[in-house]
Amino acid sequence: MRNGADIDVVDIDNAIQMLNKYTKEPSLRPLILILEALKQDPHNETLLAKLTDTWRNLGVYQGAVLTYVPNFYTLIPDDIFGDNLKEIQKEK
């Protein structure tokens, strides 16, 4: 898990703008609110953890996020899909 040092505030702002412009799904509002808070404090571990948890609980709406913010995976401090592919590949 990274510490937020390599999160680009411009990327966060772009994600917020794209989601606000192209999505009206109420289920995405908590994600946008966390992104807005993270934009103000990109090193906040609690916000990074909330972002990951909120992402994982979006279900089918993850597709909408990735449609409008294809580089969203760069904002998540952990494996975006939670399947630990990196760990599995290391074991081989």
PLY file of the C-alpha trace (Angstrom):
ply
format ascii 1.0
element vertex 92
property float x
property float y
property float z
element edge 91
property int vertex1
property int vertex2
end_header
0.00 0.00 0.00
1.36 3.38 -0.88
1.32 6.42 1.37
-0.29 8.97 -0.94
3.03 10.53 -1.89
2.60 9.65 -5.55
-1.05 10.70 -5.85
-1.38 13.63 -8.21
-3.89 16.27 -7.09
-4.51 17.12 -10.75
-5.58 13.51 -11.36
-7.94 13.70 -8.40
-9.42 16.95 -9.67
-9.86 15.51 -13.17
-11.61 12.46 -11.72
-13.99 14.66 -9.73
-14.78 16.79 -12.78
-15.39 13.81 -15.06
-17.61 12.00 -12.56
-19.62 15.14 -11.83
-20.03 15.89 -15.52
-20.91 12.45 -16.84
-22.49 10.50 -14.00
-25.66 11.22 -12.12
-25.80 7.94 -10.21
-26.36 8.65 -6.48
-24.25 5.61 -5.57
-21.17 7.45 -6.85
-21.64 10.51 -4.62
-19.74 9.04 -1.62
-16.80 8.29 -3.91
-16.81 11.87 -5.23
-16.95 13.27 -1.69
-13.93 11.20 -0.66
-12.05 12.35 -3.77
-12.84 15.96 -2.88
-11.47 15.45 0.64
-8.44 13.60 -0.72
-7.74 16.48 -3.08
-7.26 18.68 -0.01
-5.17 16.09 1.85
-3.64 13.52 -0.55
-1.44 12.00 2.18
-4.31 11.12 4.48
-4.17 7.34 5.04
-7.71 7.26 6.41
-9.09 8.87 3.26
-7.08 6.50 1.08
-8.54 3.54 2.96
-12.06 4.98 2.63
-11.50 5.50 -1.09
-10.51 1.85 -1.48
-13.45 0.59 0.57
-15.93 2.81 -1.24
-14.54 1.68 -4.60
-14.86 -1.98 -3.69
-18.48 -1.50 -2.64
-19.58 0.19 -5.87
-20.39 -3.09 -7.57
-21.50 -2.58 -11.18
-20.89 1.18 -10.88
-17.15 0.53 -10.94
-17.60 0.28 -14.70
-19.02 3.80 -14.88
-16.07 5.14 -12.91
-13.56 3.40 -15.18
-15.43 4.58 -18.27
-15.08 8.25 -17.35
-11.88 8.01 -15.29
-9.83 5.24 -16.93
-6.79 6.02 -14.78
-8.77 5.68 -11.54
-6.58 2.73 -10.60
-3.72 5.20 -9.98
-5.71 6.76 -7.13
-6.36 3.55 -5.24
-3.50 2.74 -2.86
-4.10 -0.99 -3.18
-5.02 -3.53 -5.84
-8.01 -1.89 -7.55
-9.98 -5.11 -7.90
-8.81 -6.67 -4.65
-7.71 -9.86 -6.32
-4.04 -9.65 -5.35
-2.80 -10.47 -8.84
0.57 -8.99 -8.01
0.99 -11.39 -5.08
-0.10 -14.37 -7.17
2.39 -13.46 -9.91
5.20 -13.15 -7.34
4.49 -16.68 -6.11
4.96 -18.21 -9.57
0 1
1 2
2 3
3 4
4 5
5 6
6 7
7 8
8 9
9 10
10 11
11 12
12 13
13 14
14 15
15 16
16 17
17 18
18 19
19 20
20 21
21 22
22 23
23 24
24 25
25 26
26 27
27 28
28 29
29 30
30 31
31 32
32 33
33 34
34 35
35 36
36 37
37 38
38 39
39 40
40 41
41 42
42 43
43 44
44 45
45 46
46 47
47 48
48 49
49 50
50 51
51 52
52 53
53 54
54 55
55 56
56 57
57 58
58 59
59 60
60 61
61 62
62 63
63 64
64 65
65 66
66 67
67 68
68 69
69 70
70 71
71 72
72 73
73 74
74 75
75 76
76 77
77 78
78 79
79 80
80 81
81 82
82 83
83 84
84 85
85 86
86 87
87 88
88 89
89 90
90 91
